[in-house]
Amino acid sequence: MENVTIFELIHTMEKVSNKMLLDWKHRFKEDIGISHILVLHYVEENGLSRPSDIAFHLGFAPASVTYLLGKLIDKEYCIREIDESDGRVSYLKITEHGRAILKMAKHEGAEMRQSFLNRLS
């Protein structure tokens, strides 16, 4: 391990990450990805959230968040609420359906994490 370069380490981490993403897609049958789950989790934890705040805190481009929100809203996992004092400002709010999907994702994620950790010595 002493002679491993940082590049080899990064490559190994990418392979593990890609494997976990593929496992996640295989396990979680809903038509949303990890980024959608991250947005749902952020909104559940923080309450009403502006898309720009979501983008900043998750490190996503604002356009990416706009795209993600489109799917979350279409699937009724979230709704938009317009600020009463400034109609130009909208917030994202998680729905009960969104909470149920997030709960399922967290459950699958916990099982996946346990399965992954059990393979380590």
Secondary structure as UniProt FT lines:
FT   TURN            2..3
FT   HELIX           6..27
FT   HELIX           34..46
FT   HELIX           51..58
FT   HELIX           62..74
FT   TURN            75..76
FT   STRAND          78..82
FT   TURN            87..88
FT   STRAND          90..94
FT   HELIX           96..118
//
